[in-house]
Amino acid sequence: MLSYILYEDVLSFRLNPIIRLIPVFSLRTCGLELHQVWEKLFKNEAIALCTRDLLTQRTEELFPQRKVNTLQSGEFIAINARLLPDHVSLKAIEELTPGQVIVCNDVPMAARLSEHQTNALINTTEGWFIETDELEIIRHDSLKVIRFSWDLPGYVDSMISIEKETLDFGHLSESFSGIHQINPENIYIHPTAIVMPGCVLDATDGSIIIHAEAKVMPNCYLQGPLTIGYGSTIKAGARIYEGTVIGPICKVGGEIENSIFHSYSNKQHEGFLGHSVVGKWVNLGADTNNSDLKNNYGNVKSWSDGHQVDTEKKFVGLTIADHSKSGINTMFNTGTVVGIMSNIFGGGFPPTYLPDFSWGGAESLELYKLEKGIEVAERVTLRRNVTLSEAEKELIAHWYKIASTNEISK
């Protein structure tokens, strides 16, 4: 029987720091995480997961019903977790025959391996890769691949279209009053969601999806494509523009455009956030703003795993990783990257690269104490009835040990 494996490849490190504490397949470009989209495309087939050695225990916690870092016997299809799960990728994978591998810009993206070719999928401490020497190479250089964190917002539009195909609920209930809908046939709201009077839902350019238990407070403007996750709250008067994903259990307000919030993160107050990626358990203080376009309209430079990169994009905002926070009136420049467990505050623009465990801002930076970071993270997660696991604490401690040897601590 043909089975499926989703694996983190050895180039996944380019997505750091947004994947310090989660595997690549837990990222989202719509209301579903990447692994969930693949499951839907494969008609709910169970998918085994292969991750970096460092994340094995944490991945087993997140996915207790899945096989983790265990190759299955028999024929299987191995899929690079950075390959965008859309219909083009699905078609290319479905056309594979045993012994063939899809290569996109010289990087293996998927392979169909017979029982005797299992050793072509190789594990290293940094991730997995497919050895192509004995496989037939099928080139698909036009496939969409997640290379860096700033790629994620660019895929929201197409991925919300796929999310829409998976919904088990329909359009806005007539029981809601005082709501102005534009293109209502493209608006999908779960029966347990609440949309309060004075809201404008504009689905002219893409679908608006509001999941179960979500609440949209009065006088909000929502523009599709947009998805609002389970249990999230949109604060009164918010302006949420196209290409935005609000994950589960988030609270957001102010002005947001073409940005992705993962779960349990907040931006409750005024301030602009554009072309940005927000990790889990992040809190952006009141009047936090970011720039997503340079004054000279040139390409934005940003940071990948601590190295500066020309994004080749005009619009790139903030990437802020798990358990990080900003104080009131914080200003982030174009292409800024904030590592995990950081606390950024003070006047002026902080550096565009703020390593893991940064404490401070434009005037000075120091290393945030591990014990304090863990204490705050436990306090924050308990407010949402979530316990910070020992595996996650060990991961945080691992990255702290590395952060303590870099320049921020000197």
N, C-alpha and C positions, 0 to 999 in steps of 0.2 A: 504494500500500500504506500502511495506517495505521501510524504510528510514535508513539513516546512520548518526551516530554521531561520531565525532573524539574528544576525550577528553584528557586533560592533567591530569595525575594522581598525587597522593600526593607524589610520589617518584621523580617527575620531578626536584625537587630542586637539585638533584645530578648533574644536567647538568650546574648549575651555575658556573661561571658568564656568560656563552655564551647565556643564555636565560633570562638575566635580563630584556631586553627590547623587546623581541619577544617571541611568544608562541613556544612551542616545534614543532608544526606542520609547522612552518616556517623555520625550519632547512633544510639543503639540504645534500644529499649524492650523488647527480648527478646534472644534469642541471635543474632538477625540484625540488621544495620544497616538503617536505613529503606529505602535503595535496594534491598537484597536482598529485603525483604518485598514491595515493589512488583513486583520481577522474578518472584517466586513467584506473586503474584496474577495477573500477566499471562502466566503459563505460560512463564516464562523468556525472554520477549521482551527484546531488547537495548534499553536505555533511554539516550538521550543526556542529558548533564548540563550545566546552565547554572548558573554560580556567580558570586559577586562577583569583580570584576576582580582584586582583591588575591589571591584564592585560585586563579586560573587555573592557574598553573604547578604549584602543589602538588596541585591536583585532577588534572591530567594525569599527575603522578607516581603518585598513588594509583590511578588508573583508566586505565592505558596503552592498554587496548583500547576505550575509549569515546570518543565525540565530546564534546568539552568546549567550551562557549560557541560552538557552531556550530549554527545553525538548519538543520534538514534540509529538503530540498525535498519538496513534496507535502503531503498532509493529515497532520496530527499532533494528538495530545492533549498539552497542556501541563499539568503537575500541580505545584502548589505543594509544595515539600519539607516544609513545616510541616503539611500535611494528613496525619492519621494513616492509614496504609495498612491499613484494615480492610475487612470485607465490605460495610459500609454505604457507605463511600466508593467502593469498587469498583462497586457497583450504580449509584450516582449517575453515575459516570463512563461506565459502559457504556451508560447511557440517553441520553447526550448525542448530539445530531445536529449536523452542521456549522453553525458560527456561534453556538453556544450556550456560555455561560459559567456555571459554578457559583459563586455568591457566598454566603459564610458570614459573617454579621454585617458586611456591607458590604465584605468583603475577597475578591477573586477567589481561588478555590481550584483550579479546573481549567477548561480550555476546549478545545473541539474546533474547530480552525482549518483552514480549507481552504487550498489553495496560495495563494489570493489574499488570505488574511487573516493571513499570516505576520507582517506588520508590527504586528499587535495585541499581540504579545509583545515588549516593549521592554526593552533593556538599559540600565542605568545603572551607574555605578561602585560603587554600594552594593548592587546586586542587580537583579532583573528584576521587571517587573509587567505585568499584562494590561490593556490599554486596552479598556474595556467599551462605549464609546459606540456602536459599530456592531454589537454582539453582543446576542443575546437572553439576558437574565438569568434564570437559574433559581436561586431562593433555597433554600438548605439550611442553615438556621441551627442545626440540631442536629448537624452534623458535628463530629467531634473534631479540634481543631486544637492544635498545640503552640505556645503563645504565649510561655512562659517556661520556664526550665530546671526549675523546680519542678513543671511539668506532667508531666514524663517519668515519674516513679515511679507516678503515678496510672493510667497506661495499661499497666503491666506485665501485670496479670492477663489482660486481653483479648488482648494481643499474644502472650503465651505460648500461648494457645489456638490462635492462627494458626500460630505456629512449630511446634506439635505436628503440624499438618496437613502440614508439609513434610519431616518426618523420614524418613530411609531406614533407621532401625534401630528395634528393638523394645524389649521389656521386659527387666528384670533377669535376667541369666544365672543359672541354677541353680548354676553353679560358685562363686558367692559364698556364703560361709557366715558365720553369725553376724550376719546382717542382719535387722532387723525392719522389715517393710514394712506400711504401713497404706494400704489401697486400691491394691494393687499393679498393677491394670490401668491406673492413671494414672501409672505410673512408667516412664520410658524411659531406658535407659542404653546407650551405644555399646559394642560388644564390646571395644574397646581401653581403655575406662575402667576404673578400679579403685575399688571401694568396700570398705573394710577392716572387720573385725569390730567389733561394738559400736555400729554406726550405726543410727539410727532414721530412716526415710524416711516422712514423713507426707504423703500426697497426698490427704487428705480434702477439702480445699478448693480444690485445683488441681493441675495437672500438675507433676511433677518431671522435668526433662530434664538429663541429664549427657552431655556431648559427648565426642568422641574424645580419648584421651590424658589426660583429666582424672583426678585422684586425690583421693578423699575418705579422709582418715586416720581412725584409730579413734575411736569414741565421739562422733561428731557427731550433732546433731539437725538434720535438713533438713525444712523445711515448704514445701509448694507453695502457690501457684504459684512456681516457682523454676527458673531455668536456669543451668547451670554450663558455661562455654565451653571450647573446645578448649585442652587443655594446662594448665588451671588446677588449683590445689591448694587444698583446704580443710583447714586445719590441725586437728590432733587436738583434740577437745573443743569445736569450734565450734558455735554455735547460729545457724543461718541461717533466718530466719523468712520469712513469706509476702511475695510481691511483690518478690522480689529477683532481679537479673540480675548474674551474674558473667561478664564478658566473657572473651575468650581470653587465655591466658598471664597470669593473675592469681594471687596468693597471698593468701588471706584467712583470718582467724580471729577469735576473740572472738564478739561478739553483733552481728548485722546484721539489719535489718528494712526492707523496702520501699525498697531502695536499688539504684542502678545503678552498676556498675563498668564502664567502658570497658576497652580492652585494656591489658595490660602494667602494671597497677597493683596495689599491695600494701597490705594491712592485716593483717599476719601475727599480731598479738598481741592480748591482751585489750583491751577497750574497746568501747563501744557506738557504733554508727553507724545512724541511722534516718532514713528519708524524705530520702535524700541522693542527689546525683549526683556521681560521681567520674570525672574525665577520664582521659586516657591518661598513662602514665608518672608516676603519682602514688604517693607513698609516705607512709603514715600511721604515725607512730612508735608505739612501745609505749604502751598505755593512753591513746591518743587517744580522746576522747569528744566526742559532740555532743548538744545538746538539740534535740529536734524538736517540743516542745510547751511553750507558755508556762505559767507557774504560774497565771495567771488564765484559762487556756483561751480566750483571745481570738485574733483573727486575727493571723497572723504577718506582719510586714513583712520584706521581703527586698530584694535589689538586682538591677536589670536594667540592664546597660550603664552602671553607675555611678550610677544613679538609684534612690532608694528607692521601693518599690511595696508597696501592700497586697495580699498574695497572695490574700486572701479564703479562706484555708485555715487550719485549726487545726493541722495537722501539716506543718511544713516544716523540714528539717534543713539540711545543709551542701551547698553547691555548691563544688567545688574543681576548678580547670581544669588543663590539661595541664602536666606537668613541675613541679608544686608538691609541697611536702613539709611534714610537721609533725614536730616533735621529740617526745620522750617526754612523757607527761602533759599534752599539749596539750588545752585545753578550748574547744570552739567553741559559741557561743551559738546560739539558735534563729534560723534564716534567714541564717546567715553565708555570705558569698560570698568566695572566694579566687581571685584572678586567676592567670594563667599565670606560671610560672617564679618562684614565691614560696617562701620558706622561713620557716615560722612556728614559734616556739618560746618557752619561758619560762613563768613562772607567771601565773595569772589568766586572765581571758577577753580575748582580743584583740578589736579592733573587729569589728563585724559586716560591715564592708566592707573588704577588704584588696586594694588594686589590684594589677595586674600588677607583678611584680618587687618585691614586698614582702619585706623582710628584718627579722625581729624579732617583736614580739608586743604584749602589753598595756602593757609599760613604754615601749617606743619602736619606731618603724619607720623604716627608711631604704631607699633604693633599692638593690636587689641589682645588683651589677655585671654587665653583659652578658657580658663575657668569662668570668667565673666561672660564670655560668648555662649558657653554651654548653659550657664545659669539663665541668661535671657532667653535663649532658644527654648528651654524647657518651660519657662513661664509663658512664652507666647503660644507654644503648641498646646499646652494644657487649657488655654482659653478656648480652644476649638475641640476640646476633648480628644486630643491626639497626644500620644506619649512619644517622646524622642527616644528612638530605639538605641540599644547598645551598639548595634552595627553602624548606625549613623554617627553616633558619638566617636566611634573608633575611626571612621572615615574623616570626620572633622579634625580629630587629633592628628591623623596622618598628614593632612594638608597644613595644619599648624606647624608641625615639625619642619616641613619644607619652607613655609613662610618665615619661620624664625631664623633661617640662614640667609635670607635675601636682604636687599638694601634697606627695606623699610625698618628693620630692627637695628640698623647700625647708626 
